[in-house]
Structure formats: C-alpha cells, structure tokens
C-alpha cells in the first residue's frame, strides 16, 4: 500500500468530511508545524495524526507504519545531518515535522477519492481562467501524477521480484534502467491515448486583457 493510492472505502467521520476541509486542515497543520518550532507541539501533532489515522481513517498499525517506511532513510539522514551541523533537538524537530506531514497526507488520501481532491484543486484554480490558465488540464496532470506514483512503485516491485526469481543479486540502483524503460513506454502509451481522445483539442481560454 503506497501513500498516494491509499483510499480505503470504510465508513467513518473523516470519509464523510469534504475533501476541501481536509486539504485546508493539512495546509493549516503545515503552517503550524513551521510557525511554532517547538518539540512538544510537533510531538503532539504527530500523536494526533496517528490517532486520526487509526481511529478516523480506520488504518491498521501496519498500514500506518507502511507510510513511513519509504521515507525512513530520509528521516535517518536528516537526523544525522542535524547531529553534525546543528544539534539533536533541531534534528528531532525536523524528523517529527516530516513524519507528521507524511502521515497527515496519508490520512487525507485514505479518506478522500482522487476525483474529490482534484475537484477541489480545480475549484481553487478557477479564478486563473482570467489569465488563460485551464484548471481542467492542471487537474488532469495532478490526477495522472497520483495514479502514476503507485503504478511506478508496483512496476519496480515486479522488476525486483523477477530479478530475484532469476537469482540475480543486483544493487538497487540497477533497477532504474528497466524501470525507466517501462515508465517511458507507459508515458508514451498514455500520451497516445490522450491524443486519440482529443485531450488537447480544446482551445485555451483567452486572457481577459485580450478579449474584445
């Protein structure tokens, strides 16, 4: 289970909460963590997010840990960097901030469908139509990004399993070559499908200063 493909259709208060409110809460949490650089605040925020993940999003403890596993090397590296450059307290604060935001994003995606999140983003970008921006295109790009990240992770897992089945003990970075080939093929196929459906046929809105 990956961070951006985590939607879990289980009944709960957070599932019934509009996606806009959850995104606003995530943004507010981000501001709070950096506006109040205190360890107790960051630790409390992490505890609250974990509680929401377990009780509100109905995730299991294993699923919660799975969200942190992909970034644990970054967390360890960040702590080690601060131990060398600054001090333990600063490093612990940075780690708590990152872990809290990762888990908070997991809670949002676990309780919101991608279509709901994209709809909120398109609504927020709607005023930019006045300057020629197409919110629908941005929403499509975001939706495809959210879809491709877990798909790429799945392809990487398949390649790793295939190499292990052949008895290959290659370093992890050697997975990048076959993975990059598959990603490029997937991107090309997707681009052809979008082009066949006329995804780029719609003329962009004219900026208001060019309208007669």
C-alpha positions in Angstrom: 0.0 0.0 0.0 1.5 3.3 -1.1 1.0 6.8 0.1 -0.8 8.2 -2.9 -3.0 5.2 -3.6 -4.3 4.7 -0.1 -8.1 5.4 -0.4 -9.9 3.0 1.9 -13.7 2.9 1.4 -14.6 2.4 5.1 -17.3 4.2 6.9 -16.1 7.0 9.2 -16.5 10.6 10.0 -13.3 11.5 8.1 -14.6 9.8 5.0 -17.8 11.9 5.1 -15.8 15.2 5.6 -15.5 17.2 2.4 -12.1 16.9 0.8 -11.7 20.7 0.8 -11.8 20.8 4.6 -9.2 18.1 4.9 -6.9 19.8 2.5 -7.3 23.0 4.4 -6.5 21.2 7.6 -3.4 19.7 6.1 -2.3 23.2 4.9 -3.0 24.6 8.4 -1.0 21.8 10.0 1.9 22.5 7.8 1.8 26.2 8.7 1.5 25.4 12.4 4.5 23.0 12.4 6.8 25.6 10.9 5.3 28.7 12.6 5.7 27.1 16.1 9.1 25.4 16.1 8.7 23.6 19.4 9.3 19.9 20.1 6.2 19.5 22.3 4.0 21.0 19.5 5.5 18.7 16.8 5.2 15.6 19.1 1.6 16.4 20.0 0.8 17.0 16.3 2.3 13.6 15.4 0.3 11.9 18.1 -2.9 13.5 17.0 -2.3 12.5 13.4 -1.5 8.9 14.4 -4.7 8.8 16.4 -6.7 10.1 13.4 -5.1 7.5 11.2 -6.0 4.7 13.5 -9.4 5.8 14.7 -10.6 8.2 12.0 -9.2 6.7 8.8 -9.5 3.2 10.2 -6.0 2.2 9.2 -4.2 -0.6 10.9 -0.9 0.0 12.8 0.9 -1.9 10.0 -0.6 0.4 7.3 0.4 3.5 9.3 4.0 2.2 9.6 3.9 1.4 5.8 3.5 5.1 5.1 6.7 6.0 7.0 8.8 3.1 5.6 9.5 4.6 2.2 11.0 7.8 3.9 12.7 6.3 6.9 16.1 6.6 5.2 15.4 10.4 4.6 14.4 10.7 8.3 17.5 9.0 9.5 19.7 11.0 7.1 18.0 14.2 8.2 18.6 13.4 11.9 22.3 12.5 11.2 22.8 15.7 9.2 21.5 17.9 12.1 23.5 15.9 14.6 26.6 17.0 12.7 25.6 20.5 11.7 23.2 21.7 14.5 22.0 19.6 17.5 19.8 16.7 18.4 16.8 18.9 19.3 16.8 20.6 15.9 17.1 17.2 14.2 14.3 15.7 16.2 12.1 18.6 15.4 12.8 18.2 11.6 12.1 14.5 11.8 8.9 15.0 13.7 7.7 17.6 11.2 8.3 15.4 8.2 6.8 12.3 9.7 3.7 14.2 10.8 3.2 15.7 7.3 3.7 12.3 5.6 1.2 10.6 7.9 -1.3 13.5 7.6 -1.2 13.3 3.8 -1.8 9.6 4.2 -4.9 10.3 6.3 -6.2 12.7 3.7 -5.7 10.3 0.8 -7.1 7.4 2.8 -10.3 9.2 3.3 -10.7 11.1 0.0 -11.0 9.9 -3.5 -8.6 11.3 -6.1 -11.5 12.8 -8.0 -12.6 14.7 -4.9 -9.1 16.1 -4.3 -8.7 17.1 -8.0 -12.1 18.8 -7.9 -11.0 20.9 -5.0 -7.8 21.9 -6.8 -9.7 22.8 -10.0 -12.1 24.9 -7.9 -9.2 26.8 -6.3 -7.6 27.4 -9.7 -10.9 28.5 -11.4 -10.1 32.3 -11.0 -6.9 31.8 -13.0 -9.1 31.3 -16.1 -9.0 35.1 -16.3 -5.3 34.9 -17.2 -5.6 32.0 -19.6 -5.0 29.0 -17.2 -7.0 25.9 -17.8 -7.8 24.3 -14.4 -9.1 21.1 -16.0 -5.7 20.5 -17.6 -3.9 21.0 -14.2 -6.4 18.7 -12.6 -5.7 16.1 -15.2 -2.0 16.4 -14.6 -2.4 16.0 -10.9 -4.8 13.0 -11.2 -2.3 11.3 -13.5 0.5 12.0 -11.1 -1.4 10.5 -8.3 -2.1 7.5 -10.4 1.4 7.0 -11.8 3.3 7.1 -8.5 1.8 3.8 -7.1 1.9 2.3 -10.6 5.6 3.0 -10.8 6.1 1.5 -7.4 4.2 -1.6 -8.5 6.4 -1.9 -11.6 9.5 -1.6 -9.5 8.3 -4.3 -7.2 7.6 -6.6 -10.2 11.1 -6.0 -11.6 12.7 -6.7 -8.3 10.7 -9.9 -7.9 11.6 -11.0 -11.5 15.3 -10.4 -10.9 15.2 -12.3 -7.6 13.4 -15.2 -9.2 16.3 -15.5 -11.7 18.8 -15.5 -8.8 20.1 -12.0 -9.6 21.6 -10.1 -6.8 21.9 -6.7 -8.4 22.3 -3.4 -6.5 19.2 -1.5 -6.1 20.3 1.3 -8.4 20.4 -1.2 -11.3 16.7 -1.5 -11.1 16.4 2.0 -12.6 17.3 1.1 -16.1 14.4 -1.4 -16.8 12.1 0.7 -14.6 12.9 3.8 -16.7 12.2 1.9 -19.9 8.8 0.7 -18.6 7.9 4.2 -17.4 8.8 5.8 -20.7 6.7 3.2 -22.6 3.8 3.8 -20.2 4.1 7.5 -20.7 4.1 7.1 -24.5 1.1 4.9 -24.4 -0.8 7.3 -22.2 0.1 10.2 -24.4 -1.2 8.4 -27.5 -4.4 7.6 -25.6 -5.0 11.2 -24.6 -4.2 12.4 -28.1 -6.6 9.9 -29.6 -9.3 11.2 -27.3 -8.7 14.8 -28.3 -7.3 15.9 -24.9 -5.6 18.9 -26.5 -8.3 19.9 -28.9 -9.9 22.5 -26.6 -8.5 26.0 -27.2 -7.1 27.6 -24.0 -9.2 30.5 -22.6 -8.0 33.9 -23.7 -6.7 36.2 -21.0 -9.2 38.9 -20.1 -6.9 41.7 -21.4 -7.1 40.1 -24.9 -10.8 39.8 -25.0 -12.8 42.2 -27.2 
